[in-house]
Amino acid sequence: MLRKLEEVALYGSLIHAIVPDAGDAKDGIARTLADAGVSLRRIESIPPSLEDVFIARVRQTARSREVSA
């Protein structure tokens, strides 16, 4: 079962998926892509970039403001 994807982006021929728990999501992502006819060479976890951390923080702040309003 594919868990919630927080964000998916294409970087050339790479697909970056941001998920709450990469270990839990790998099988679901691989299965979903295979079912859609997308072949994979590999699937791996990478550390978040500074940009990833910044965007996550901005989104977290926006969500907290929505809840407070």
N, CA, C and O atoms as a Maestro MAE file, in Angstrom:
{
 s_m_m2io_version
 :::
 2.0.0
}

f_m_ct {
 s_m_title
 :::
 protein
 m_atom[276] {
  # First column is atom index #
  i_m_mmod_type
  r_m_x_coord
  r_m_y_coord
  r_m_z_coord
  i_m_residue_number
  s_m_chain_name
  s_m_pdb_residue_name
  s_m_pdb_atom_name
  i_m_atomic_number
  :::
  1 25 0.841 -1.187 0.000 1 A "MET " " N  " 7
  2 3 0.000 0.000 0.000 1 A "MET " " CA " 6
  3 2 0.882 1.245 0.000 1 A "MET " " C  " 6
  4 15 1.825 1.350 0.784 1 A "MET " " O  " 8
  5 25 0.568 2.174 -0.878 2 A "LEU " " N  " 7
  6 3 1.345 3.406 -0.978 2 A "LEU " " CA " 6
  7 2 0.880 4.391 0.083 2 A "LEU " " C  " 6
  8 15 -0.295 4.754 0.154 2 A "LEU " " O  " 8
  9 25 1.822 4.806 0.894 3 A "ARG " " N  " 7
  10 3 1.530 5.786 1.948 3 A "ARG " " CA " 6
  11 2 1.485 7.193 1.347 3 A "ARG " " C  " 6
  12 15 1.774 7.389 0.167 3 A "ARG " " O  " 8
  13 25 1.127 8.135 2.160 4 A "LYS " " N  " 7
  14 3 0.999 9.521 1.730 4 A "LYS " " CA " 6
  15 2 2.318 10.069 1.181 4 A "LYS " " C  " 6
  16 15 3.371 9.947 1.808 4 A "LYS " " O  " 8
  17 25 2.235 10.667 0.011 5 A "LEU " " N  " 7
  18 3 3.367 11.377 -0.570 5 A "LEU " " CA " 6
  19 2 3.204 12.849 -0.238 5 A "LEU " " C  " 6
  20 15 2.159 13.436 -0.521 5 A "LEU " " O  " 8
  21 25 4.210 13.446 0.351 6 A "GLU " " N  " 7
  22 3 4.137 14.867 0.673 6 A "GLU " " CA " 6
  23 2 4.435 15.718 -0.552 6 A "GLU " " C  " 6
  24 15 3.867 16.796 -0.728 6 A "GLU " " O  " 8
  25 25 5.338 15.219 -1.400 7 A "GLU " " N  " 7
  26 3 5.697 15.956 -2.606 7 A "GLU " " CA " 6
  27 2 6.384 15.013 -3.583 7 A "GLU " " C  " 6
  28 15 7.110 14.104 -3.181 7 A "GLU " " O  " 8
  29 25 6.145 15.240 -4.869 8 A "VAL " " N  " 7
  30 3 6.820 14.486 -5.922 8 A "VAL " " CA " 6
  31 2 7.296 15.495 -6.959 8 A "VAL " " C  " 6
  32 15 6.531 16.364 -7.377 8 A "VAL " " O  " 8
  33 25 8.551 15.384 -7.377 9 A "ALA " " N  " 7
  34 3 9.101 16.313 -8.361 9 A "ALA " " CA " 6
  35 2 10.031 15.561 -9.308 9 A "ALA " " C  " 6
  36 15 10.699 14.604 -8.916 9 A "ALA " " O  " 8
  37 25 10.060 16.008 -10.553 10 A "LEU " " N  " 7
  38 3 10.973 15.450 -11.550 10 A "LEU " " CA " 6
  39 2 12.241 16.286 -11.600 10 A "LEU " " C  " 6
  40 15 12.187 17.516 -11.634 10 A "LEU " " O  " 8
  41 25 13.379 15.611 -11.604 11 A "TYR " " N  " 7
  42 3 14.686 16.238 -11.764 11 A "TYR " " CA " 6
  43 2 15.376 15.516 -12.903 11 A "TYR " " C  " 6
  44 15 16.113 14.554 -12.687 11 A "TYR " " O  " 8
  45 25 15.132 15.985 -14.119 12 A "GLY " " N  " 7
  46 3 15.658 15.295 -15.294 12 A "GLY " " CA " 6
  47 2 14.997 13.930 -15.416 12 A "GLY " " C  " 6
  48 15 13.776 13.841 -15.549 12 A "GLY " " O  " 8
  49 25 15.792 12.866 -15.372 13 A "SER " " N  " 7
  50 3 15.237 11.511 -15.462 13 A "SER " " CA " 6
  51 2 14.980 10.910 -14.079 13 A "SER " " C  " 6
  52 15 14.634 9.734 -13.966 13 A "SER " " O  " 8
  53 25 15.149 11.718 -13.028 14 A "LEU " " N  " 7
  54 3 14.945 11.241 -11.660 14 A "LEU " " CA " 6
  55 2 13.610 11.727 -11.109 14 A "LEU " " C  " 6
  56 15 13.131 12.806 -11.457 14 A "LEU " " O  " 8
  57 25 13.034 10.926 -10.261 15 A "ILE " " N  " 7
  58 3 11.816 11.312 -9.551 15 A "ILE " " CA " 6
  59 2 12.162 11.399 -8.077 15 A "ILE " " C  " 6
  60 15 12.643 10.429 -7.490 15 A "ILE " " O  " 8
  61 25 11.921 12.548 -7.480 16 A "HIS " " N  " 7
  62 3 12.125 12.720 -6.041 16 A "HIS " " CA " 6
  63 2 10.764 12.703 -5.369 16 A "HIS " " C  " 6
  64 15 9.871 13.467 -5.736 16 A "HIS " " O  " 8
  65 25 10.611 11.837 -4.394 17 A "ALA " " N  " 7
  66 3 9.366 11.750 -3.627 17 A "ALA " " CA " 6
  67 2 9.692 12.018 -2.169 17 A "ALA " " C  " 6
  68 15 10.590 11.397 -1.599 17 A "ALA " " O  " 8
  69 25 8.968 12.933 -1.578 18 A "ILE " " N  " 7
  70 3 9.156 13.236 -0.158 18 A "ILE " " CA " 6
  71 2 8.020 12.563 0.594 18 A "ILE " " C  " 6
  72 15 6.842 12.808 0.333 18 A "ILE " " O  " 8
  73 25 8.406 11.707 1.537 19 A "VAL " " N  " 7
  74 3 7.443 10.922 2.305 19 A "VAL " " CA " 6
  75 2 7.798 10.985 3.788 19 A "VAL " " C  " 6
  76 15 8.947 11.250 4.140 19 A "VAL " " O  " 8
  77 25 6.817 10.742 4.658 20 A "PRO " " N  " 7
  78 3 7.112 10.767 6.098 20 A "PRO " " CA " 6
  79 2 8.109 9.693 6.531 20 A "PRO " " C  " 6
  80 15 8.932 9.937 7.413 20 A "PRO " " O  " 8
  81 25 8.045 8.508 5.923 21 A "ASP " " N  " 7
  82 3 8.927 7.399 6.309 21 A "ASP " " CA " 6
  83 2 9.375 6.664 5.054 21 A "ASP " " C  " 6
  84 15 8.620 5.877 4.483 21 A "ASP " " O  " 8
  85 25 10.606 6.925 4.629 22 A "ALA " " N  " 7
  86 3 11.110 6.344 3.381 22 A "ALA " " CA " 6
  87 2 11.138 4.826 3.420 22 A "ALA " " C  " 6
  88 15 10.852 4.177 2.415 22 A "ALA " " O  " 8
  89 25 11.478 4.254 4.566 23 A "GLY " " N  " 7
  90 3 11.531 2.794 4.669 23 A "GLY " " CA " 6
  91 2 10.185 2.153 4.398 23 A "GLY " " C  " 6
  92 15 10.106 1.127 3.722 23 A "GLY " " O  " 8
  93 25 9.135 2.745 4.917 24 A "ASP " " N  " 7
  94 3 7.789 2.220 4.701 24 A "ASP " " CA " 6
  95 2 7.287 2.471 3.291 24 A "ASP " " C  " 6
  96 15 6.475 1.700 2.779 24 A "ASP " " O  " 8
  97 25 7.756 3.535 2.654 25 A "ALA " " N  " 7
  98 3 7.207 3.947 1.358 25 A "ALA " " CA " 6
  99 2 7.844 3.268 0.153 25 A "ALA " " C  " 6
  100 15 7.223 3.200 -0.907 25 A "ALA " " O  " 8
  101 25 9.063 2.765 0.288 26 A "LYS " " N  " 7
  102 3 9.783 2.237 -0.874 26 A "LYS " " CA " 6
  103 2 9.007 1.176 -1.645 26 A "LYS " " C  " 6
  104 15 8.872 1.277 -2.865 26 A "LYS " " O  " 8
  105 25 8.500 0.174 -0.962 27 A "ASP " " N  " 7
  106 3 7.781 -0.901 -1.652 27 A "ASP " " CA " 6
  107 2 6.529 -0.388 -2.353 27 A "ASP " " C  " 6
  108 15 6.242 -0.778 -3.485 27 A "ASP " " O  " 8
  109 25 5.788 0.480 -1.684 28 A "GLY " " N  " 7
  110 3 4.569 1.026 -2.276 28 A "GLY " " CA " 6
  111 2 4.850 1.875 -3.496 28 A "GLY " " C  " 6
  112 15 4.131 1.798 -4.493 28 A "GLY " " O  " 8
  113 25 5.893 2.683 -3.423 29 A "ILE " " N  " 7
  114 3 6.267 3.518 -4.570 29 A "ILE " " CA " 6
  115 2 6.696 2.632 -5.738 29 A "ILE " " C  " 6
  116 15 6.262 2.844 -6.870 29 A "ILE " " O  " 8
  117 25 7.545 1.643 -5.467 30 A "ALA " " N  " 7
  118 3 8.010 0.733 -6.531 30 A "ALA " " CA " 6
  119 2 6.837 -0.001 -7.166 30 A "ALA " " C  " 6
  120 15 6.778 -0.126 -8.389 30 A "ALA " " O  " 8
  121 25 5.913 -0.482 -6.363 31 A "ARG " " N  " 7
  122 3 4.754 -1.214 -6.870 31 A "ARG " " CA " 6
  123 2 3.844 -0.300 -7.701 31 A "ARG " " C  " 6
  124 15 3.367 -0.698 -8.764 31 A "ARG " " O  " 8
  125 25 3.607 0.915 -7.218 32 A "THR " " N  " 7
  126 3 2.748 1.864 -7.940 32 A "THR " " CA " 6
  127 2 3.345 2.223 -9.289 32 A "THR " " C  " 6
  128 15 2.634 2.265 -10.292 32 A "THR " " O  " 8
  129 25 4.651 2.483 -9.320 33 A "LEU " " N  " 7
  130 3 5.304 2.800 -10.590 33 A "LEU " " CA " 6
  131 2 5.299 1.607 -11.536 33 A "LEU " " C  " 6
  132 15 5.061 1.772 -12.733 33 A "LEU " " O  " 8
  133 25 5.558 0.413 -11.022 34 A "ALA " " N  " 7
  134 3 5.538 -0.798 -11.864 34 A "ALA " " CA " 6
  135 2 4.144 -1.018 -12.446 34 A "ALA " " C  " 6
  136 15 4.007 -1.360 -13.621 34 A "ALA " " O  " 8
  137 25 3.112 -0.823 -11.631 35 A "ASP " " N  " 7
  138 3 1.737 -0.972 -12.105 35 A "ASP " " CA " 6
  139 2 1.402 0.029 -13.211 35 A "ASP " " C  " 6
  140 15 0.550 -0.237 -14.058 35 A "ASP " " O  " 8
  141 25 2.082 1.186 -13.198 36 A "ALA " " N  " 7
  142 3 1.867 2.217 -14.217 36 A "ALA " " CA " 6
  143 2 2.785 2.026 -15.422 36 A "ALA " " C  " 6
  144 15 2.760 2.834 -16.351 36 A "ALA " " O  " 8
  145 25 3.600 0.961 -15.417 37 A "GLY " " N  " 7
  146 3 4.481 0.681 -16.541 37 A "GLY " " CA " 6
  147 2 5.797 1.437 -16.506 37 A "GLY " " C  " 6
  148 15 6.487 1.523 -17.521 37 A "GLY " " O  " 8
  149 25 6.154 1.987 -15.354 38 A "VAL " " N  " 7
  150 3 7.416 2.718 -15.217 38 A "VAL " " CA " 6
  151 2 8.473 1.755 -14.691 38 A "VAL " " C  " 6
  152 15 8.301 1.149 -13.633 38 A "VAL " " O  " 8
  153 25 9.573 1.616 -15.438 39 A "SER " " N  " 7
  154 3 10.636 0.724 -14.977 39 A "SER " " CA " 6
  155 2 11.613 1.507 -14.104 39 A "SER " " C  " 6
  156 15 11.878 2.686 -14.340 39 A "SER " " O  " 8
  157 25 12.132 0.830 -13.105 40 A "LEU " " N  " 7
  158 3 13.062 1.441 -12.160 40 A "LEU " " CA " 6
  159 2 14.442 0.822 -12.284 40 A "LEU " " C  " 6
  160 15 14.569 -0.386 -12.486 40 A "LEU " " O  " 8
  161 25 15.461 1.632 -12.165 41 A "ARG " " N  " 7
  162 3 16.822 1.113 -12.035 41 A "ARG " " CA " 6
  163 2 17.128 0.893 -10.563 41 A "ARG " " C  " 6
  164 15 17.719 -0.116 -10.178 41 A "ARG " " O  " 8
  165 25 16.711 1.867 -9.742 42 A "ARG " " N  " 7
  166 3 16.909 1.742 -8.297 42 A "ARG " " CA " 6
  167 2 15.987 2.734 -7.592 42 A "ARG " " C  " 6
  168 15 15.466 3.678 -8.186 42 A "ARG " " O  " 8
  169 25 15.816 2.478 -6.332 43 A "ILE " " N  " 7
  170 3 15.075 3.389 -5.470 43 A "ILE " " CA " 6
  171 2 15.915 3.528 -4.208 43 A "ILE " " C  " 6
  172 15 16.299 2.530 -3.598 43 A "ILE " " O  " 8
  173 25 16.199 4.759 -3.819 44 A "GLU " " N  " 7
  174 3 17.077 4.963 -2.673 44 A "GLU " " CA " 6
  175 2 16.642 6.177 -1.867 44 A "GLU " " C  " 6
  176 15 15.992 7.087 -2.381 44 A "GLU " " O  " 8
  177 25 17.009 6.168 -0.613 45 A "SER " " N  " 7
  178 3 16.779 7.316 0.259 45 A "SER " " CA " 6
  179 2 17.965 8.256 0.150 45 A "SER " " C  " 6
  180 15 19.115 7.817 0.121 45 A "SER " " O  " 8
  181 25 17.683 9.543 0.092 46 A "ILE " " N  " 7
  182 3 18.743 10.545 0.066 46 A "ILE " " CA " 6
  183 2 18.474 11.549 1.185 46 A "ILE " " C  " 6
  184 15 17.320 11.761 1.555 46 A "ILE " " O  " 8
  185 25 19.514 12.164 1.723 47 A "PRO " " N  " 7
  186 3 19.282 13.173 2.757 47 A "PRO " " CA " 6
  187 2 18.618 14.410 2.157 47 A "PRO " " C  " 6
  188 15 18.856 14.736 0.994 47 A "PRO " " O  " 8
  189 25 17.793 15.096 2.935 48 A "PRO " " N  " 7
  190 3 17.151 16.303 2.404 48 A "PRO " " CA " 6
  191 2 18.183 17.400 2.152 48 A "PRO " " C  " 6
  192 15 19.156 17.549 2.892 48 A "PRO " " O  " 8
  193 25 17.943 18.159 1.091 49 A "SER " " N  " 7
  194 3 18.805 19.307 0.794 49 A "SER " " CA " 6
  195 2 18.367 20.490 1.664 49 A "SER " " C  " 6
  196 15 17.322 20.441 2.312 49 A "SER " " O  " 8
  197 25 19.160 21.525 1.669 50 A "LEU " " N  " 7
  198 3 18.798 22.730 2.393 50 A "LEU " " CA " 6
  199 2 17.483 23.294 1.844 50 A "LEU " " C  " 6
  200 15 16.649 23.782 2.607 50 A "LEU " " O  " 8
  201 25 17.302 23.227 0.534 51 A "GLU " " N  " 7
  202 3 16.055 23.688 -0.080 51 A "GLU " " CA " 6
  203 2 14.869 22.856 0.411 51 A "GLU " " C  " 6
  204 15 13.811 23.413 0.704 51 A "GLU " " O  " 8
  205 25 15.026 21.537 0.506 52 A "ASP " " N  " 7
  206 3 13.956 20.666 1.014 52 A "ASP " " CA " 6
  207 2 13.554 21.068 2.432 52 A "ASP " " C  " 6
  208 15 12.367 21.141 2.750 52 A "ASP " " O  " 8
  209 25 14.541 21.325 3.272 53 A "VAL " " N  " 7
  210 3 14.289 21.708 4.663 53 A "VAL " " CA " 6
  211 2 13.586 23.062 4.718 53 A "VAL " " C  " 6
  212 15 12.648 23.243 5.494 53 A "VAL " " O  " 8
  213 25 14.029 24.002 3.907 54 A "PHE " " N  " 7
  214 3 13.410 25.327 3.868 54 A "PHE " " CA " 6
  215 2 11.946 25.229 3.450 54 A "PHE " " C  " 6
  216 15 11.075 25.810 4.099 54 A "PHE " " O  " 8
  217 25 11.674 24.505 2.382 55 A "ILE " " N  " 7
  218 3 10.301 24.368 1.897 55 A "ILE " " CA " 6
  219 2 9.424 23.684 2.939 55 A "ILE " " C  " 6
  220 15 8.285 24.096 3.157 55 A "ILE " " O  " 8
  221 25 9.942 22.653 3.578 56 A "ALA " " N  " 7
  222 3 9.171 21.964 4.621 56 A "ALA " " CA " 6
  223 2 8.832 22.921 5.760 56 A "ALA " " C  " 6
  224 15 7.712 22.907 6.270 56 A "ALA " " O  " 8
  225 25 9.783 23.742 6.155 57 A "ARG " " N  " 7
  226 3 9.555 24.697 7.242 57 A "ARG " " CA " 6
  227 2 8.524 25.754 6.850 57 A "ARG " " C  " 6
  228 15 7.669 26.112 7.659 57 A "ARG " " O  " 8
  229 25 8.597 26.251 5.629 58 A "VAL " " N  " 7
  230 3 7.625 27.238 5.147 58 A "VAL " " CA " 6
  231 2 6.220 26.628 5.149 58 A "VAL " " C  " 6
  232 15 5.261 27.269 5.579 58 A "VAL " " O  " 8
  233 25 6.107 25.405 4.675 59 A "ARG " " N  " 7
  234 3 4.797 24.735 4.666 59 A "ARG " " CA " 6
  235 2 4.281 24.506 6.076 59 A "ARG " " C  " 6
  236 15 3.094 24.693 6.343 59 A "ARG " " O  " 8
  237 25 5.159 24.107 6.970 60 A "GLN " " N  " 7
  238 3 4.759 23.876 8.364 60 A "GLN " " CA " 6
  239 2 4.243 25.175 8.987 60 A "GLN " " C  " 6
  240 15 3.237 25.166 9.696 60 A "GLN " " O  " 8
  241 25 4.919 26.276 8.728 61 A "THR " " N  " 7
  242 3 4.493 27.572 9.253 61 A "THR " " CA " 6
  243 2 3.145 27.964 8.671 61 A "THR " " C  " 6
  244 15 2.277 28.457 9.392 61 A "THR " " O  " 8
  245 25 2.960 27.750 7.368 62 A "ALA " " N  " 7
  246 3 1.691 28.092 6.728 62 A "ALA " " CA " 6
  247 2 0.544 27.267 7.303 62 A "ALA " " C  " 6
  248 15 -0.545 27.791 7.538 62 A "ALA " " O  " 8
  249 25 0.790 25.965 7.530 63 A "ARG " " N  " 7
  250 3 -0.246 25.104 8.121 63 A "ARG " " CA " 6
  251 2 -0.614 25.562 9.519 63 A "ARG " " C  " 6
  252 15 -1.792 25.583 9.876 63 A "ARG " " O  " 8
  253 25 0.381 25.929 10.313 64 A "SER " " N  " 7
  254 3 0.093 26.350 11.687 64 A "SER " " CA " 6
  255 2 -0.686 27.661 11.694 64 A "SER " " C  " 6
  256 15 -1.518 27.875 12.575 64 A "SER " " O  " 8
  257 25 -0.433 28.534 10.733 65 A "ARG " " N  " 7
  258 3 -1.195 29.777 10.634 65 A "ARG " " CA " 6
  259 2 -2.643 29.503 10.225 65 A "ARG " " C  " 6
  260 15 -3.558 30.172 10.706 65 A "ARG " " O  " 8
  261 25 -2.857 28.524 9.340 66 A "GLU " " N  " 7
  262 3 -4.211 28.155 8.931 66 A "GLU " " CA " 6
  263 2 -5.006 27.609 10.109 66 A "GLU " " C  " 6
  264 15 -6.188 27.919 10.263 66 A "GLU " " O  " 8
  265 25 -4.367 26.806 10.930 67 A "VAL " " N  " 7
  266 3 -5.030 26.215 12.092 67 A "VAL " " CA " 6
  267 2 -5.360 27.307 13.110 67 A "VAL " " C  " 6
  268 15 -6.413 27.261 13.746 67 A "VAL " " O  " 8
  269 25 -4.472 28.282 13.266 68 A "SER " " N  " 7
  270 3 -4.678 29.354 14.235 68 A "SER " " CA " 6
  271 2 -5.750 30.332 13.817 68 A "SER " " C  " 6
  272 15 -6.361 30.982 14.665 68 A "SER " " O  " 8
  273 25 -5.993 30.447 12.505 69 A "ALA " " N  " 7
  274 3 -6.956 31.430 11.987 69 A "ALA " " CA " 6
  275 2 -8.393 31.020 12.203 69 A "ALA " " C  " 6
  276 15 -9.307 31.749 11.819 69 A "ALA " " O  " 8
  :::
 }
 m_bond[275] {
  # First column is bond index #
  i_m_from
  i_m_to
  i_m_order
  :::
  1 1 2 1
  2 2 3 1
  3 3 4 2
  4 3 5 1
  5 5 6 1
  6 6 7 1
  7 7 8 2
  8 7 9 1
  9 9 10 1
  10 10 11 1
  11 11 12 2
  12 11 13 1
  13 13 14 1
  14 14 15 1
  15 15 16 2
  16 15 17 1
  17 17 18 1
  18 18 19 1
  19 19 20 2
  20 19 21 1
  21 21 22 1
  22 22 23 1
  23 23 24 2
  24 23 25 1
  25 25 26 1
  26 26 27 1
  27 27 28 2
  28 27 29 1
  29 29 30 1
  30 30 31 1
  31 31 32 2
  32 31 33 1
  33 33 34 1
  34 34 35 1
  35 35 36 2
  36 35 37 1
  37 37 38 1
  38 38 39 1
  39 39 40 2
  40 39 41 1
  41 41 42 1
  42 42 43 1
  43 43 44 2
  44 43 45 1
  45 45 46 1
  46 46 47 1
  47 47 48 2
  48 47 49 1
  49 49 50 1
  50 50 51 1
  51 51 52 2
  52 51 53 1
  53 53 54 1
  54 54 55 1
  55 55 56 2
  56 55 57 1
  57 57 58 1
  58 58 59 1
  59 59 60 2
  60 59 61 1
  61 61 62 1
  62 62 63 1
  63 63 64 2
  64 63 65 1
  65 65 66 1
  66 66 67 1
  67 67 68 2
  68 67 69 1
  69 69 70 1
  70 70 71 1
  71 71 72 2
  72 71 73 1
  73 73 74 1
  74 74 75 1
  75 75 76 2
  76 75 77 1
  77 77 78 1
  78 78 79 1
  79 79 80 2
  80 79 81 1
  81 81 82 1
  82 82 83 1
  83 83 84 2
  84 83 85 1
  85 85 86 1
  86 86 87 1
  87 87 88 2
  88 87 89 1
  89 89 90 1
  90 90 91 1
  91 91 92 2
  92 91 93 1
  93 93 94 1
  94 94 95 1
  95 95 96 2
  96 95 97 1
  97 97 98 1
  98 98 99 1
  99 99 100 2
  100 99 101 1
  101 101 102 1
  102 102 103 1
  103 103 104 2
  104 103 105 1
  105 105 106 1
  106 106 107 1
  107 107 108 2
  108 107 109 1
  109 109 110 1
  110 110 111 1
  111 111 112 2
  112 111 113 1
  113 113 114 1
  114 114 115 1
  115 115 116 2
  116 115 117 1
  117 117 118 1
  118 118 119 1
  119 119 120 2
  120 119 121 1
  121 121 122 1
  122 122 123 1
  123 123 124 2
  124 123 125 1
  125 125 126 1
  126 126 127 1
  127 127 128 2
  128 127 129 1
  129 129 130 1
  130 130 131 1
  131 131 132 2
  132 131 133 1
  133 133 134 1
  134 134 135 1
  135 135 136 2
  136 135 137 1
  137 137 138 1
  138 138 139 1
  139 139 140 2
  140 139 141 1
  141 141 142 1
  142 142 143 1
  143 143 144 2
  144 143 145 1
  145 145 146 1
  146 146 147 1
  147 147 148 2
  148 147 149 1
  149 149 150 1
  150 150 151 1
  151 151 152 2
  152 151 153 1
  153 153 154 1
  154 154 155 1
  155 155 156 2
  156 155 157 1
  157 157 158 1
  158 158 159 1
  159 159 160 2
  160 159 161 1
  161 161 162 1
  162 162 163 1
  163 163 164 2
  164 163 165 1
  165 165 166 1
  166 166 167 1
  167 167 168 2
  168 167 169 1
  169 169 170 1
  170 170 171 1
  171 171 172 2
  172 171 173 1
  173 173 174 1
  174 174 175 1
  175 175 176 2
  176 175 177 1
  177 177 178 1
  178 178 179 1
  179 179 180 2
  180 179 181 1
  181 181 182 1
  182 182 183 1
  183 183 184 2
  184 183 185 1
  185 185 186 1
  186 186 187 1
  187 187 188 2
  188 187 189 1
  189 189 190 1
  190 190 191 1
  191 191 192 2
  192 191 193 1
  193 193 194 1
  194 194 195 1
  195 195 196 2
  196 195 197 1
  197 197 198 1
  198 198 199 1
  199 199 200 2
  200 199 201 1
  201 201 202 1
  202 202 203 1
  203 203 204 2
  204 203 205 1
  205 205 206 1
  206 206 207 1
  207 207 208 2
  208 207 209 1
  209 209 210 1
  210 210 211 1
  211 211 212 2
  212 211 213 1
  213 213 214 1
  214 214 215 1
  215 215 216 2
  216 215 217 1
  217 217 218 1
  218 218 219 1
  219 219 220 2
  220 219 221 1
  221 221 222 1
  222 222 223 1
  223 223 224 2
  224 223 225 1
  225 225 226 1
  226 226 227 1
  227 227 228 2
  228 227 229 1
  229 229 230 1
  230 230 231 1
  231 231 232 2
  232 231 233 1
  233 233 234 1
  234 234 235 1
  235 235 236 2
  236 235 237 1
  237 237 238 1
  238 238 239 1
  239 239 240 2
  240 239 241 1
  241 241 242 1
  242 242 243 1
  243 243 244 2
  244 243 245 1
  245 245 246 1
  246 246 247 1
  247 247 248 2
  248 247 249 1
  249 249 250 1
  250 250 251 1
  251 251 252 2
  252 251 253 1
  253 253 254 1
  254 254 255 1
  255 255 256 2
  256 255 257 1
  257 257 258 1
  258 258 259 1
  259 259 260 2
  260 259 261 1
  261 261 262 1
  262 262 263 1
  263 263 264 2
  264 263 265 1
  265 265 266 1
  266 266 267 1
  267 267 268 2
  268 267 269 1
  269 269 270 1
  270 270 271 1
  271 271 272 2
  272 271 273 1
  273 273 274 1
  274 274 275 1
  275 275 276 2
  :::
 }
}
